[in-house]
Amino acid sequence: MPVLVMKFGGTSVADLARIRNAAEKVKREVEQGYDVIVVVSAMSGKTNELVGWVEQTSPLFDAREYDAVVSSGENVTAGLMALTLQEMDVPARSWQGWQVPLKTTSAHSAARIEAIPRDNIDQKFAEGMKVAVVAGFQGISSEGRITTLGRGGSDTTAVAFAAAFDAVRCDIYTDVDGVYTTDPRIEDKARKLDRIAFEEMLELASLGAKVLQTRSVELAMRYKVKLRVLSSFEDTDENSGTLVCDEEDIVEQNVVSGVAYSRDEAKMTLISVADRPGIAAAIFGPLAKAGVNVDMIVQNISEEGRTDMTFSCPVNQVARAREAMNKTKDAGEVNFRELVADTDVAKVSVVGIGMRSHAGVASTMFDALAAEGINIRVITTSEIKISVLIDRKYMELAVQALHDAFKLENAG
């Protein structure tokens, strides 16, 4: 039988009624002739509760025991989903990561998938099992310890199973009915997209769109796994949701497909840095080692051998960045006069594969922001993305202005 992967997030399995609702969707796919692999998250709020318990018990916790505890939420959901399907006369059983086994690296709480052998699940399918309910977010290391994949790891689990089992598609059920041109909470004219390219979805996910986890989109793009994002709370059919697919599978490409934003950004500037070969490595190497996620980088014109270096990072990493830079200064590796942090900025981006073949996108974007009196602090571009850093108080206005400027209310 062809294999279909279905993933249900925490809000989709938040209680027994919602688990039953999800199970009914699974049963319909079984009746359509599929063998189904269902990947489940922990019930909504459960992972946070488990993390809290670990931190209260042991502030300097053993990461191996942390994984043992926080992975248990998915085990509960998987068992309940399998029981619910059995009550519906659908042959199903639950699988924890170690039972598959889903093999991972030993980086606890941030493990990466190394292999998913098919033998055990294929054998059960051959024996009449119709649904394998897999606990997402977890695997097993070569040392035989439970590992977890990091927040959002159930999306990655689902895509990895779809790749390993040559699934016809991977359906991601969530609390929204697809991928929108921007956040409907900010722009009421936002439209649901029927299709979006992997590269566009990857950019949107990395820029702040919360629909899919970035690693899952990377994996889907690498293995050509068709993803479909759809709501678990609505009746769905084969045309529901948004299909994330190859660029070649999109007949008519929008110049811009979406506007993304990230509210919690900071702009940091090293003032009067020596302008010499290797200075960028001396700055950004220690930041990387300190776990600072640097995004936008701008270097000013050098005067008298000195320059200013500006970069953006998440607000919650400012203290870490400051500490790393002060250490390099104290060690005599980087000499700067001052480190200035502005924690009241936001990043707004436009994304679209159509940018490759259309001129004037940057001009349209900057004109729209200028018309609203919004000053641009930093600009960065890629082949299919333009991002700007602006004052946070103008973020929603900027999103609305850009949505209008690129006529995204007509997208679909």
Beta strands, then each sheet from edge to edge (+ up, - down):
strand 1: 3-8
strand 2: 35-40
strand 3: 92-95
strand 4: 103-104
strand 5: 113-115
strand 6: 131-135
strand 7: 138-140
strand 8: 146-148
strand 9: 170-174
strand 10: 195-197
strand 11: 227-231
strand 12: 242-245
strand 13: 258-274
strand 14: 297-299
strand 15: 306-314
strand 16: 338-351
strand 17: 376-382
strand 18: 385-391
sheet 1: 3+ 6+ 2+ 1+ 9+ 11+ 12- 10-
sheet 2: 4+ 5-
sheet 3: 7+ 8-
sheet 4: 14+ 15- 13+ 16- 18+ 17-
end
